[in-house]
Amino acid sequence: MEKLYSKDLSIKNVGEVVTLYGWVAKKRDLGGLIFIDLRDKFGIMQLALNPENKCYMVADTVKNEYVIKVTGKIVERSSKNPNIPTGNIEMEVEEFEVLSKCDELPFVLEENITAQEDLRLKYRYLDMRRNKIKNNLLLRAEVLHFLRNKMYDLGFTEVQTPILTASSPEGARDFVVPSRLFKGKFYALPQAPQIYKELLMVGGLGKYFQIAPCFRDEDARADRTLEFYQLDLEMSFVEEDEVLNVGEEIFYDTFTKFSNKKVSPRPFRRIAYLDAIDKYGTDKPDLRFEMEIEDISDIFKDTEFSIFKSILEEKGIINAIVAKNAADKYSRKDLDRLTELAKKYKASGLAYLKIADETTGSIAKVVSEKELSELKSKLNLENNDLVLIVSGKKSIVKKSLGQLRLEVANNLDLIDKDRLELCIINDFPMFELDEETGKYDFCHNPFSMPHGGMSDYETKKPEDILAYQFDFVCNGNEMASGAIRNHDLDSLAKGFSIVGYDRSEVEERFKSIFTSFKYGCPPHGGMAPGIDRLIMLIKDEPNLREVQAFPPSASGQDLMMGSPSYLTDEQLEELGLIIKKDERKEDE
């Protein structure tokens, strides 16, 4: 017999006798008349029992979260509840069976929960009985169903790639798994199916996708956990625009179907990486408000102000953002708080001007009339505008002003919370220079194609080489990364040599790539939208752990399963491992 849920019943079912299963969400005794809210996967059904009911004594013994089975007649409620879908009906119980009792709960299951996150994660199976978590998981299932259908409609083939793979020298830190059969050797969990999807292109699959689990041994934060999922896809014989068009369709169609917010129209705005850094101080800009970073270095080229003069002599820059009509909204204490924020991102300080008939501010007395006039003209300043200025090394100036831009926008409520504003950041530099070590590292994906191929490596400085790399960004969140891959082995090896790996080492580490590409490799490219962040934005959730079924805690522990855990001496022996310092004894 088909089992019914509360969602299947309405006023049309009055008079029918049905059977329902679920949990006791709430029990109320109103002068002998018992009402029980039965909660199932999709909602609530009110059960009614009077003292004459043969099931009354059993019902009177149940407590919250008991699992029950009830059979009875659907009747119209005399006191209706417009706040739930079944608010017009209730069940007059005829059969009542307790299937499972419930011990004292570790926390109260309520929507506005006050229990600590670690406690909720330890008992996640209880936490997901709450509507918020349950509905997030149901939405996740719908989104995955939609995405799979979308990819099949676009002609992609779904392929699962291995979870146990080889460690790679690029990207984040790997999770590793010791091998029992090959003692002293280790598997790694994939940070992404990067190499496998390229091998699928060599194998002639043409258009591949999968909902891929990815693992990175990084510190957790609100929008990142140790394990996450992405819609991994790759295409052969494509150029960058073709991959971007697929990405635009995926994001636009998914957001417009599942979110009530206004979605930016296609084609999405495209911003070169260097322009994004210059204007917004980040490669994942929030475009729901203006307030671009402005370079005002030229205005102070002849300044007498010693600090600015010294900065420019040392090849630094002077940049500013303008908070329109906001000078009177910031006290000295507020500005001190902004200064501390700028210093957090290594700025030496924060200068400011409050524009008025008589301009005031931390540098008002050292800015000349000519400089002030040029500032007003270049920045379109009006009375009551607040100008925030940071000077120093370019990387520090841009990053600190990018953070100040977000902070001020939040302070002044400038962000349109009803928009999903998407853009594409492209033309990433192939390499970035670490100022502390003086060494180059990959800026993005090491397997990407430079704009000029091998020619770029022969004719340009590493920092001047741009690559066919791109990110999709929404409301300041990186939503997907992708690239046109480098299928030229000499060019690929040259790129790795710039960051310190000789060809023999790279060929050994990426043996499958260097072997397979010799047998005819098509030009190819792809991307990987993040599933978890996609659902975060649809649900307007600030914490990624709220949209995953069994996430680790912020410290990286699975408090429910008790991992990570110690291995027994027998397991260590079998794997050929010796713990250098036995932390277990210290714990004891």
Secondary structure, DSSP 8 states (H G I E B T S, - for coil): -----GGG--GGGTT-EEEEEEEEEEEEEETTEEEEEEE-SS-EEEEEE-TTSTTHHHHHH--TT-EEEEEEEEEE-SS--TTSTTTTEEEEEEEEEEEE-----SS---SS--S-HHHHHHTHHHHTTSHHHHHHHHHHHHHHHHHHHHHHHTT-EE----SSB---SSSS---EEE-SSSTT-EEE--SSSHHHHHHHHHTT--EEEEEEEEE-----BTTB-SEEEEEEEEEES--HHHHHHHHHHHHHHHHHHH--SEE--SS-EEEEHHHHHHHHSSSS---SS----EE-GGGGTT---HHHHHHHHTT-EEEEEEETT-GGG--HHHHHHHHHHHHHTT-S--EEEE-SSS-EETTTTTS-HHHHHHHHHHTT--TT-EEEEEEESHHHHHHHHHHHHHHHHHHTT-S-TTEE-EEEEE--BSEEE-TTT--EEESS-TTB-BTTTHHHHHHS-GGG-BBSEEEEEETTEEEEEEEEB---HHHHHHHHHHTT--HHHHHHHTHHHHHHGGGT---EEEEEEBHHHHHHHHHT-S-GGGGSSS---TTS-BTTTTBS----HHHHHHHT---SS-HHHHH-
